[in-house]
Amino acid sequence: MTNNSESLGEYEQAIHELSERVVHAQKPIRILDALKWDASVAEHFYQSNFKSLPKINAEYYLEKNPLSFNPDEKMEEFHEIERSIRRKLGQYSGVGSILQRMCYEYRQVVEMLSARGTPRFTEVSQELYGSSEDAFHAGAPTLKDLALLASGALSEIKDKVDTEDDKEIYTSAEAVKMLSERLSAYFEDRGTIRVELSDGIIADAAAGADKIKIKDGLKFSLREIRTFEIHEGWVHLGTTLNGMIQPICTFLSKGPPSSTVTQEGLAIIAEIFTFSSHPNRIKALTNRISAVNMAEEGANFFDVFEFYRLQGLKVEDSYQSTVRVFRGSTPDGGPYTKDLSYSKGFILIYNFMRLAVQRGLVDRIPLLFLGKTTLEDVHILADLVEEGIIVPPKYIPPQFKDLAAVSAWMVYSLFLNKLDLNRLALDFKGFLQ
């Protein structure tokens, strides 16, 4: 397959053209940039001895982070692309349904960004990323329940599993050098992978379209650096590069909110399957669920900040973690719920993998790495690969490329799920004293 549209058939050319229109239309939408709080907010907070914040409302966002596009015009642009999709691909086309849903989600994103600093912001966020109270199926526990369960289990483990690899002895600059070397080896056919220091990110590390940023001024452990390698490199950067080599379905290089759940879930599973994760990492992820839930139930910025302080975080880390919850909103408003994606995505994808093994569809699992995919589209993506419309993913973590060990894991997992843990606890009581 080639990028030269003149060599494509009419159907493939229509898909490529519409895909490019979606990619172009979403280009000026930068969600996190539009939601961030500037440095003066942190300065005010620290100077007040953690007692007050400057006024953050709709006017604040319009002044500090004005959108680089006209919301009404952008909404109409996505509406027009949707109409073109139906005209050119038909109402029931598989790839057309993916493109239409992307347009719908981007319209929701535009609405969410237009509602910054208002109650509607959280409502749209919950529509896009979910709520801590959402169940996975009828009668199932929620993400809030996961956080409570994990909190109890992790409190028993505490620091009993720390090793030399958990000592924070590497500077941000040293982490950049180590990651650049490791990822350049992993993506060996692409030459040197760009890994850079940054002051402008909330997270310790973040993957962009063609590089990875590491927050300056920190110290990292060997385990944390390994986690960055897997999470930001193998998964986030890898799926971006896989999407960028698609000759027709170029939309796979860009991720709407629904793909965020898949992306973060894949990244967490990759951390666990490579034994790169750690109880403190899980605690950080489940604390995010608890923090979002607190805000959904009416807690304000200071309540959540105190929650993080009680978890043992430093002042600066507690502040940044709390900002993640309220960015885009107000200090006493509802949360931005994107941080639920990590745990939600892990649970959804882990169960997808178990069922795929059970039903003999294990070859569907690597398709999650085709680009910025969404779990519900896997069956369509499989058809498109078979048709030659999509090329198979090039960069796949070893644990997902050779699925033998994972398949064995999942077979046992299917059985273990049928055992009653409470009953086992009684039977094993003598072993666990």
DRENDO-1510 file (C-alpha; in Angstrom, 1 decimal, always signed):
<recs>
REC; n; res; u; v; w
REC; 1; MET; +0.0; +0.0; +0.0 .
REC; 2; THR; +1.2; +3.5; -0.7 .
REC; 3; ASN; +0.5; +7.0; +0.5 .
REC; 4; ASN; +0.0; +8.2; -3.1 .
REC; 5; SER; -3.7; +8.8; -3.3 .
REC; 6; GLU; -3.6; +8.5; -7.1 .
REC; 7; SER; -2.8; +4.8; -6.8 .
REC; 8; LEU; -5.7; +4.1; -4.4 .
REC; 9; GLY; -9.1; +2.8; -5.4 .
REC; 10; GLU; -12.2; +5.0; -5.1 .
REC; 11; TYR; -13.2; +3.4; -1.8 .
REC; 12; GLU; -9.7; +3.7; -0.2 .
REC; 13; GLN; -9.3; +7.2; -1.5 .
REC; 14; ALA; -12.6; +8.2; +0.1 .
REC; 15; ILE; -11.5; +6.8; +3.4 .
REC; 16; HIS; -8.1; +8.5; +3.2 .
REC; 17; GLU; -9.6; +11.9; +2.3 .
REC; 18; LEU; -12.1; +11.8; +5.1 .
REC; 19; SER; -9.5; +10.5; +7.6 .
REC; 20; GLU; -7.3; +13.4; +6.7 .
REC; 21; ARG; -10.1; +15.9; +7.2 .
REC; 22; VAL; -10.7; +14.5; +10.7 .
REC; 23; VAL; -6.9; +14.8; +11.5 .
REC; 24; HIS; -6.8; +18.3; +10.2 .
REC; 25; ALA; -10.0; +19.4; +12.0 .
REC; 26; GLN; -8.8; +18.2; +15.4 .
REC; 27; LYS; -5.3; +19.7; +15.0 .
REC; 28; PRO; -5.9; +23.0; +16.9 .
REC; 29; ILE; -7.7; +21.2; +19.8 .
REC; 30; ARG; -5.2; +20.9; +22.6 .
REC; 31; ILE; -7.2; +19.7; +25.6 .
REC; 32; LEU; -4.6; +19.8; +28.4 .
REC; 33; ASP; -3.2; +23.2; +27.3 .
REC; 34; ALA; -6.7; +24.6; +27.4 .
REC; 35; LEU; -7.3; +23.3; +31.0 .
REC; 36; LYS; -4.0; +24.1; +32.7 .
REC; 37; TRP; -3.6; +26.6; +35.6 .
REC; 38; ASP; -0.7; +29.0; +35.3 .
REC; 39; ALA; +2.3; +29.4; +37.7 .
REC; 40; SER; +0.7; +32.3; +39.5 .
REC; 41; VAL; -2.0; +30.0; +41.0 .
REC; 42; ALA; +0.6; +27.8; +42.7 .
REC; 43; GLU; +2.5; +30.9; +43.9 .
REC; 44; HIS; -0.6; +32.3; +45.4 .
REC; 45; PHE; -1.5; +29.0; +47.0 .
REC; 46; TYR; +1.9; +28.6; +48.6 .
REC; 47; GLN; +2.1; +32.2; +49.8 .
REC; 48; SER; -1.3; +31.8; +51.5 .
REC; 49; ASN; +0.1; +28.8; +53.4 .
REC; 50; PHE; -2.3; +26.5; +51.5 .
REC; 51; LYS; -5.4; +28.4; +52.6 .
REC; 52; SER; -6.5; +30.2; +49.4 .
REC; 53; LEU; -6.4; +30.3; +45.6 .
REC; 54; PRO; -6.9; +33.1; +43.2 .
REC; 55; LYS; -10.3; +33.3; +41.4 .
REC; 56; ILE; -10.5; +30.6; +38.8 .
REC; 57; ASN; -13.7; +30.7; +36.8 .
REC; 58; ALA; -14.8; +30.9; +33.1 .
REC; 59; GLU; -13.3; +34.3; +32.7 .
REC; 60; TYR; -9.9; +33.0; +34.0 .
REC; 61; TYR; -9.7; +30.4; +31.3 .
REC; 62; LEU; -10.8; +32.8; +28.6 .
REC; 63; GLU; -8.1; +35.2; +29.7 .
REC; 64; LYS; -5.2; +32.8; +30.4 .
REC; 65; ASN; -5.9; +30.0; +27.9 .
REC; 66; PRO; -8.0; +31.4; +25.1 .
REC; 67; LEU; -9.0; +28.7; +22.5 .
REC; 68; SER; -7.1; +28.9; +19.2 .
REC; 69; PHE; -10.3; +28.2; +17.3 .
REC; 70; ASN; -13.9; +29.4; +17.1 .
REC; 71; PRO; -16.0; +26.8; +18.9 .
REC; 72; ASP; -19.1; +27.3; +16.8 .
REC; 73; GLU; -17.1; +27.0; +13.5 .
REC; 74; LYS; -15.3; +23.9; +14.8 .
REC; 75; MET; -18.5; +22.2; +15.7 .
REC; 76; GLU; -20.0; +22.9; +12.3 .
REC; 77; GLU; -16.7; +21.6; +10.7 .
REC; 78; PHE; -17.1; +18.3; +12.4 .
REC; 79; HIS; -20.8; +18.2; +11.5 .
REC; 80; GLU; -19.9; +18.7; +7.9 .
REC; 81; ILE; -17.3; +15.9; +8.0 .
REC; 82; GLU; -20.0; +13.6; +9.5 .
REC; 83; ARG; -22.3; +14.4; +6.6 .
REC; 84; SER; -19.6; +13.7; +4.1 .
REC; 85; ILE; -18.8; +10.4; +5.8 .
REC; 86; ARG; -22.4; +9.3; +5.4 .
REC; 87; ARG; -22.5; +10.5; +1.8 .
REC; 88; LYS; -19.3; +8.9; +0.7 .
REC; 89; LEU; -19.1; +5.7; +2.8 .
REC; 90; GLY; -22.7; +5.0; +3.6 .
REC; 91; GLN; -24.6; +4.9; +6.9 .
REC; 92; TYR; -23.5; +1.4; +8.0 .
REC; 93; SER; -19.8; +1.4; +6.9 .
REC; 94; GLY; -17.5; +0.0; +9.6 .
REC; 95; VAL; -14.7; +2.5; +9.1 .
REC; 96; GLY; -17.3; +5.2; +8.6 .
REC; 97; SER; -18.8; +4.5; +12.0 .
REC; 98; ILE; -15.4; +4.9; +13.6 .
REC; 99; LEU; -14.9; +8.3; +11.8 .
REC; 100; GLN; -18.4; +9.5; +12.7 .
REC; 101; ARG; -17.9; +8.6; +16.4 .
REC; 102; MET; -14.6; +10.5; +16.3 .
REC; 103; CYS; -16.4; +13.6; +15.0 .
REC; 104; TYR; -19.0; +13.3; +17.7 .
REC; 105; GLU; -16.4; +13.0; +20.4 .
REC; 106; TYR; -14.5; +15.9; +19.2 .
REC; 107; ARG; -17.7; +18.0; +19.2 .
REC; 108; GLN; -18.1; +17.0; +22.8 .
REC; 109; VAL; -14.5; +18.0; +23.5 .
REC; 110; VAL; -15.2; +21.4; +21.9 .
REC; 111; GLU; -18.3; +21.7; +24.1 .
REC; 112; MET; -16.3; +20.7; +27.2 .
REC; 113; LEU; -13.6; +23.3; +26.5 .
REC; 114; SER; -16.2; +26.0; +25.8 .
REC; 115; ALA; -17.7; +25.2; +29.3 .
REC; 116; ARG; -14.5; +25.6; +31.3 .
REC; 117; GLY; -15.1; +27.0; +34.7 .
REC; 118; THR; -18.8; +26.0; +34.7 .
REC; 119; PRO; -20.7; +22.9; +36.0 .
REC; 120; ARG; -21.3; +21.8; +32.4 .
REC; 121; PHE; -17.5; +21.1; +32.1 .
REC; 122; THR; -17.7; +18.2; +34.5 .
REC; 123; GLU; -20.9; +16.8; +32.9 .
REC; 124; VAL; -19.3; +16.6; +29.5 .
REC; 125; SER; -16.1; +15.2; +31.1 .
REC; 126; GLN; -18.1; +12.4; +32.6 .
REC; 127; GLU; -19.7; +11.7; +29.3 .
REC; 128; LEU; -16.3; +11.4; +27.6 .
REC; 129; TYR; -14.2; +9.6; +30.3 .
REC; 130; GLY; -16.8; +8.2; +32.7 .
REC; 131; SER; -17.5; +8.6; +36.4 .
REC; 132; SER; -16.0; +6.9; +39.5 .
REC; 133; GLU; -19.5; +5.5; +40.2 .
REC; 134; ASP; -19.9; +3.8; +36.8 .
REC; 135; ALA; -20.3; +0.0; +37.0 .
REC; 136; PHE; -18.6; -2.4; +34.5 .
REC; 137; HIS; -21.8; -4.4; +34.1 .
REC; 138; ALA; -25.1; -4.8; +36.0 .
REC; 139; GLY; -24.3; -5.6; +39.7 .
REC; 140; ALA; -20.6; -5.2; +39.2 .
REC; 141; PRO; -18.3; -3.1; +41.5 .
REC; 142; THR; -17.4; +0.4; +40.5 .
REC; 143; LEU; -14.0; +2.2; +40.2 .
REC; 144; LYS; -14.7; +3.7; +43.6 .
REC; 145; ASP; -14.9; +0.1; +45.0 .
REC; 146; LEU; -11.6; -0.7; +43.3 .
REC; 147; ALA; -10.0; +2.3; +45.1 .
REC; 148; LEU; -11.3; +1.2; +48.4 .
REC; 149; LEU; -10.2; -2.4; +47.9 .
REC; 150; ALA; -6.7; -1.4; +46.7 .
REC; 151; SER; -6.3; +1.0; +49.6 .
REC; 152; GLY; -6.9; -1.8; +52.1 .
REC; 153; ALA; -4.5; -4.2; +50.4 .
REC; 154; LEU; -1.8; -1.7; +49.7 .
REC; 155; SER; -1.8; -0.5; +53.4 .
REC; 156; GLU; -0.8; -4.1; +54.3 .
REC; 157; ILE; +2.1; -4.2; +51.9 .
REC; 158; LYS; +3.5; -0.7; +52.5 .
REC; 159; ASP; +7.3; -0.7; +52.0 .
REC; 160; LYS; +7.8; -4.5; +52.3 .
REC; 161; VAL; +8.6; -4.9; +48.6 .
REC; 162; ASP; +11.1; -2.1; +48.0 .
REC; 163; THR; +14.5; -3.0; +46.5 .
REC; 164; GLU; +17.6; -1.1; +45.3 .
REC; 165; ASP; +15.7; -0.3; +42.1 .
REC; 166; ASP; +13.3; +1.9; +44.1 .
REC; 167; LYS; +15.9; +4.3; +45.3 .
REC; 168; GLU; +15.4; +7.8; +43.7 .
REC; 169; ILE; +19.0; +8.5; +42.7 .
REC; 170; TYR; +18.8; +9.5; +39.1 .
REC; 171; THR; +18.3; +13.2; +38.1 .
REC; 172; SER; +15.9; +14.2; +35.3 .
REC; 173; ALA; +18.8; +14.7; +33.0 .
REC; 174; GLU; +20.1; +11.2; +33.7 .
REC; 175; ALA; +16.7; +9.8; +33.1 .
REC; 176; VAL; +16.5; +11.6; +29.8 .
REC; 177; LYS; +19.8; +10.0; +28.7 .
REC; 178; MET; +18.8; +6.5; +29.8 .
REC; 179; LEU; +15.4; +6.7; +28.2 .
REC; 180; SER; +16.9; +8.0; +24.9 .
REC; 181; GLU; +19.3; +5.1; +24.7 .
REC; 182; ARG; +16.7; +2.5; +25.6 .
REC; 183; LEU; +14.0; +3.8; +23.3 .
REC; 184; SER; +16.4; +4.3; +20.4 .
REC; 185; ALA; +17.3; +0.6; +20.8 .
REC; 186; TYR; +13.6; -0.4; +20.9 .
REC; 187; PHE; +12.6; +1.7; +17.9 .
REC; 188; GLU; +16.0; +0.8; +16.2 .
REC; 189; ASP; +14.9; +1.5; +12.7 .
REC; 190; ARG; +13.9; +5.1; +13.5 .
REC; 191; GLY; +17.3; +6.3; +14.8 .
REC; 192; THR; +17.5; +8.4; +18.0 .
REC; 193; ILE; +14.2; +8.9; +19.8 .
REC; 194; ARG; +13.8; +12.4; +21.2 .
REC; 195; VAL; +13.6; +12.6; +25.0 .
REC; 196; GLU; +13.7; +16.1; +26.5 .
REC; 197; LEU; +13.5; +17.9; +29.8 .
REC; 198; SER; +10.4; +20.1; +30.3 .
REC; 199; ASP; +9.1; +22.5; +32.9 .
REC; 200; GLY; +5.6; +22.7; +31.5 .
REC; 201; ILE; +4.1; +19.3; +32.3 .
REC; 202; ILE; +2.1; +18.2; +35.4 .
REC; 203; ALA; +3.1; +14.6; +35.1 .
REC; 204; ASP; +6.6; +13.3; +35.7 .
REC; 205; ALA; +6.7; +12.1; +32.1 .
REC; 206; ALA; +4.5; +12.6; +29.0 .
REC; 207; ALA; +4.6; +11.3; +25.4 .
REC; 208; GLY; +4.0; +13.7; +22.5 .
REC; 209; ALA; +3.6; +12.9; +18.8 .
REC; 210; ASP; +7.3; +12.5; +18.2 .
REC; 211; LYS; +9.1; +12.8; +21.6 .
REC; 212; ILE; +8.9; +12.1; +25.3 .
REC; 213; LYS; +9.1; +14.9; +27.9 .
REC; 214; ILE; +10.6; +14.4; +31.4 .
REC; 215; LYS; +9.8; +16.9; +34.1 .
REC; 216; ASP; +12.9; +18.8; +35.1 .
REC; 217; GLY; +14.3; +19.1; +38.7 .
REC; 218; LEU; +13.2; +15.6; +40.0 .
REC; 219; LYS; +14.9; +12.4; +41.1 .
REC; 220; PHE; +13.8; +9.1; +39.8 .
REC; 221; SER; +14.4; +5.4; +40.7 .
REC; 222; LEU; +15.5; +2.8; +38.2 .
REC; 223; ARG; +12.0; +1.3; +38.4 .
REC; 224; GLU; +10.3; +4.6; +37.6 .
REC; 225; ILE; +12.6; +5.0; +34.5 .
REC; 226; ARG; +11.7; +1.5; +33.4 .
REC; 227; THR; +8.0; +2.5; +33.8 .
REC; 228; PHE; +8.5; +5.5; +31.6 .
REC; 229; GLU; +10.2; +3.4; +29.0 .
REC; 230; ILE; +7.2; +1.0; +28.9 .
REC; 231; HIS; +4.3; +3.3; +29.4 .
REC; 232; GLU; +5.3; +6.4; +27.5 .
REC; 233; GLY; +7.7; +4.8; +25.0 .
REC; 234; TRP; +6.6; +1.3; +24.1 .
REC; 235; VAL; +2.8; +2.1; +24.3 .
REC; 236; HIS; +2.1; +5.8; +23.8 .
REC; 237; LEU; +4.9; +6.6; +21.4 .
REC; 238; GLY; +4.7; +3.2; +19.8 .
REC; 239; THR; +1.0; +3.4; +19.0 .
REC; 240; THR; +1.5; +7.0; +17.6 .
REC; 241; LEU; +4.2; +5.7; +15.3 .
REC; 242; ASN; +2.0; +2.8; +14.3 .
REC; 243; GLY; -0.8; +5.2; +13.5 .
REC; 244; MET; +1.5; +7.4; +11.5 .
REC; 245; ILE; +2.5; +4.6; +9.1 .
REC; 246; GLN; -1.1; +3.9; +8.1 .
REC; 247; PRO; -1.4; +4.8; +4.4 .
REC; 248; ILE; -5.2; +5.1; +4.4 .
REC; 249; CYS; -6.6; +5.3; +7.9 .
REC; 250; THR; -4.4; +8.2; +9.0 .
REC; 251; PHE; -7.0; +8.9; +11.8 .
REC; 252; LEU; -5.3; +6.2; +13.8 .
REC; 253; SER; -2.4; +8.5; +14.6 .
REC; 254; LYS; -4.8; +10.8; +16.6 .
REC; 255; GLY; -6.7; +9.8; +19.7 .
REC; 256; PRO; -10.2; +11.0; +20.7 .
REC; 257; PRO; -11.2; +10.6; +24.4 .
REC; 258; SER; -12.5; +7.1; +23.9 .
REC; 259; SER; -9.0; +6.0; +22.8 .
REC; 260; THR; -7.6; +7.5; +26.0 .
REC; 261; VAL; -9.1; +4.7; +28.0 .
REC; 262; THR; -7.6; +2.1; +25.7 .
REC; 263; GLN; -4.3; +3.8; +25.6 .
REC; 264; GLU; -3.9; +4.2; +29.3 .
REC; 265; GLY; -5.3; +0.7; +30.0 .
REC; 266; LEU; -2.7; -0.8; +27.5 .
REC; 267; ALA; +0.1; +1.2; +29.2 .
REC; 268; ILE; -0.8; +0.0; +32.7 .
REC; 269; ILE; -1.2; -3.6; +31.5 .
REC; 270; ALA; +2.2; -3.4; +29.8 .
REC; 271; GLU; +3.8; -2.1; +33.0 .
REC; 272; ILE; +2.3; -5.1; +34.9 .
REC; 273; PHE; +3.1; -7.7; +32.2 .
REC; 274; THR; +6.8; -6.6; +32.2 .
REC; 275; PHE; +6.9; -6.6; +36.0 .
REC; 276; SER; +7.8; -2.9; +35.9 .
REC; 277; SER; +5.0; -1.7; +38.1 .
REC; 278; HIS; +5.0; -1.3; +41.9 .
REC; 279; PRO; +2.5; -1.0; +44.8 .
REC; 280; ASN; +3.2; +2.7; +45.0 .
REC; 281; ARG; +2.4; +3.1; +41.4 .
REC; 282; ILE; -1.0; +1.3; +41.9 .
REC; 283; LYS; -1.6; +3.5; +44.9 .
REC; 284; ALA; -1.1; +6.6; +42.9 .
REC; 285; LEU; -3.6; +5.4; +40.3 .
REC; 286; THR; -6.2; +4.4; +42.8 .
REC; 287; ASN; -5.7; +7.6; +44.7 .
REC; 288; ARG; -6.7; +9.4; +41.5 .
REC; 289; ILE; -10.0; +7.5; +41.5 .
REC; 290; SER; -10.6; +8.5; +45.2 .
REC; 291; ALA; -9.7; +12.1; +44.5 .
REC; 292; VAL; -12.1; +12.3; +41.5 .
REC; 293; ASN; -14.8; +10.6; +43.5 .
REC; 294; MET; -14.4; +13.1; +46.4 .
REC; 295; ALA; -14.8; +16.0; +43.9 .
REC; 296; GLU; -17.8; +14.3; +42.3 .
REC; 297; GLU; -19.4; +14.1; +45.8 .
REC; 298; GLY; -18.8; +17.8; +46.5 .
REC; 299; ALA; -15.2; +18.0; +47.9 .
REC; 300; ASN; -13.3; +21.2; +47.0 .
REC; 301; PHE; -9.7; +21.8; +46.1 .
REC; 302; PHE; -8.6; +22.1; +49.7 .
REC; 303; ASP; -10.3; +18.9; +50.7 .
REC; 304; VAL; -8.6; +16.9; +48.0 .
REC; 305; PHE; -5.2; +18.6; +48.7 .
REC; 306; GLU; -5.5; +17.5; +52.3 .
REC; 307; PHE; -6.4; +13.9; +51.2 .
REC; 308; TYR; -3.2; +13.8; +49.2 .
REC; 309; ARG; -1.2; +15.2; +52.2 .
REC; 310; LEU; -2.6; +12.4; +54.3 .
REC; 311; GLN; -1.5; +9.8; +51.8 .
REC; 312; GLY; +2.1; +11.0; +52.5 .
REC; 313; LEU; +2.7; +13.1; +49.4 .
REC; 314; LYS; +4.9; +16.2; +49.6 .
REC; 315; VAL; +3.3; +19.6; +49.4 .
REC; 316; GLU; +4.3; +20.2; +45.8 .
REC; 317; ASP; +3.2; +16.7; +44.7 .
REC; 318; SER; -0.1; +17.1; +46.6 .
REC; 319; TYR; -0.7; +20.4; +44.9 .
REC; 320; GLN; +0.0; +19.0; +41.4 .
REC; 321; SER; -2.1; +15.9; +42.0 .
REC; 322; THR; -5.0; +18.0; +43.1 .
REC; 323; VAL; -4.7; +20.3; +40.1 .
REC; 324; ARG; -5.1; +17.3; +37.9 .
REC; 325; VAL; -8.6; +16.8; +39.4 .
REC; 326; PHE; -9.8; +20.4; +39.1 .
REC; 327; ARG; -8.1; +21.7; +36.0 .
REC; 328; GLY; -10.7; +23.0; +33.6 .
REC; 329; SER; -13.1; +23.4; +36.5 .
REC; 330; THR; -13.1; +25.6; +39.5 .
REC; 331; PRO; -11.6; +25.0; +43.0 .
REC; 332; ASP; -15.1; +24.2; +44.3 .
REC; 333; GLY; -16.6; +22.7; +41.2 .
REC; 334; GLY; -16.7; +19.2; +39.8 .
REC; 335; PRO; -13.7; +17.2; +38.5 .
REC; 336; TYR; -12.0; +16.6; +35.2 .
REC; 337; THR; -12.5; +12.8; +35.1 .
REC; 338; LYS; -9.8; +11.8; +32.6 .
REC; 339; ASP; -7.6; +10.3; +35.4 .
REC; 340; LEU; -10.1; +7.4; +35.7 .
REC; 341; SER; -8.9; +6.2; +32.3 .
REC; 342; TYR; -5.9; +4.4; +33.7 .
REC; 343; SER; -7.7; +2.0; +36.0 .
REC; 344; LYS; -10.8; +1.8; +33.9 .
REC; 345; GLY; -8.8; +1.0; +30.8 .
REC; 346; PHE; -6.8; -1.7; +32.6 .
REC; 347; ILE; -10.0; -3.5; +33.8 .
REC; 348; LEU; -11.7; -3.3; +30.4 .
REC; 349; ILE; -8.7; -4.5; +28.4 .
REC; 350; TYR; -7.7; -7.2; +30.8 .
REC; 351; ASN; -11.2; -8.7; +30.6 .
REC; 352; PHE; -11.2; -8.3; +26.8 .
REC; 353; MET; -7.9; -10.3; +26.7 .
REC; 354; ARG; -9.4; -13.0; +28.9 .
REC; 355; LEU; -12.4; -13.3; +26.7 .
REC; 356; ALA; -10.4; -13.2; +23.5 .
REC; 357; VAL; -8.3; -16.1; +24.7 .
REC; 358; GLN; -11.4; -18.0; +25.8 .
REC; 359; ARG; -13.1; -17.5; +22.4 .
REC; 360; GLY; -10.0; -18.2; +20.3 .
REC; 361; LEU; -9.6; -14.6; +19.2 .
REC; 362; VAL; -6.2; -14.1; +20.7 .
REC; 363; ASP; -5.0; -12.6; +17.3 .
REC; 364; ARG; -7.2; -9.6; +18.0 .
REC; 365; ILE; -5.1; -8.5; +21.0 .
REC; 366; PRO; -2.1; -7.0; +19.0 .
REC; 367; LEU; -4.6; -4.9; +17.0 .
REC; 368; LEU; -5.0; -2.6; +20.0 .
REC; 369; PHE; -1.5; -1.3; +19.1 .
REC; 370; LEU; -2.5; -0.3; +15.5 .
REC; 371; GLY; -2.7; +3.3; +16.6 .
REC; 372; LYS; -4.9; +5.3; +18.9 .
REC; 373; THR; -7.6; +2.6; +18.9 .
REC; 374; THR; -10.8; +2.2; +20.9 .
REC; 375; LEU; -11.7; -1.2; +22.3 .
REC; 376; GLU; -15.2; -1.3; +20.7 .
REC; 377; ASP; -13.6; -0.9; +17.3 .
REC; 378; VAL; -11.4; -4.0; +17.4 .
REC; 379; HIS; -13.7; -6.1; +15.3 .
REC; 380; ILE; -13.9; -3.5; +12.6 .
REC; 381; LEU; -10.1; -3.0; +12.7 .
REC; 382; ALA; -9.7; -6.8; +12.2 .
REC; 383; ASP; -11.8; -6.6; +9.1 .
REC; 384; LEU; -9.9; -3.6; +7.8 .
REC; 385; VAL; -6.6; -5.4; +8.3 .
REC; 386; GLU; -7.9; -8.4; +6.4 .
REC; 387; GLU; -9.1; -6.1; +3.6 .
REC; 388; GLY; -5.6; -4.5; +3.4 .
REC; 389; ILE; -7.1; -1.1; +4.3 .
REC; 390; ILE; -5.0; -1.0; +7.5 .
REC; 391; VAL; -1.4; -2.4; +7.8 .
REC; 392; PRO; -0.6; -4.5; +10.9 .
REC; 393; PRO; +1.1; -2.7; +13.8 .
REC; 394; LYS; +4.9; -2.5; +13.5 .
REC; 395; TYR; +5.8; -1.7; +17.1 .
REC; 396; ILE; +4.3; -4.2; +19.6 .
REC; 397; PRO; +5.7; -4.9; +23.0 .
REC; 398; PRO; +7.3; -8.4; +23.1 .
REC; 399; GLN; +4.7; -9.6; +25.6 .
REC; 400; PHE; +1.9; -8.8; +23.1 .
REC; 401; LYS; +3.8; -9.9; +20.0 .
REC; 402; ASP; +4.4; -13.5; +21.3 .
REC; 403; LEU; +1.1; -14.2; +23.0 .
REC; 404; ALA; +1.9; -17.7; +24.2 .
REC; 405; ALA; +2.7; -16.7; +27.8 .
REC; 406; VAL; -0.1; -14.2; +28.1 .
REC; 407; SER; -2.6; -16.8; +26.7 .
REC; 408; ALA; -1.5; -19.2; +29.4 .
REC; 409; TRP; -1.9; -16.5; +32.0 .
REC; 410; MET; -5.4; -15.7; +30.8 .
REC; 411; VAL; -6.5; -19.3; +30.8 .
REC; 412; TYR; -5.6; -19.6; +34.5 .
REC; 413; SER; -7.2; -16.2; +35.1 .
REC; 414; LEU; -10.5; -17.5; +33.7 .
REC; 415; PHE; -10.5; -20.3; +36.3 .
REC; 416; LEU; -9.2; -18.3; +39.2 .
REC; 417; ASN; -12.1; -15.8; +38.8 .
REC; 418; LYS; -14.5; -18.6; +39.7 .
REC; 419; LEU; -12.9; -19.2; +43.2 .
REC; 420; ASP; -14.4; -17.5; +46.2 .
REC; 421; LEU; -11.5; -15.4; +47.8 .
REC; 422; ASN; -13.3; -15.1; +51.1 .
REC; 423; ARG; -13.8; -18.9; +51.3 .
REC; 424; LEU; -10.1; -19.4; +50.4 .
REC; 425; ALA; -9.1; -16.9; +53.1 .
REC; 426; LEU; -10.8; -19.1; +55.7 .
REC; 427; ASP; -9.2; -22.2; +54.4 .
REC; 428; PHE; -5.7; -20.6; +54.2 .
REC; 429; LYS; -6.0; -19.0; +57.6 .
REC; 430; GLY; -3.4; -21.1; +59.1 .
REC; 431; PHE; -0.9; -20.3; +56.3 .
REC; 432; LEU; -1.4; -16.5; +56.6 .
REC; 433; GLN; -0.8; -15.9; +60.3 .
</recs>
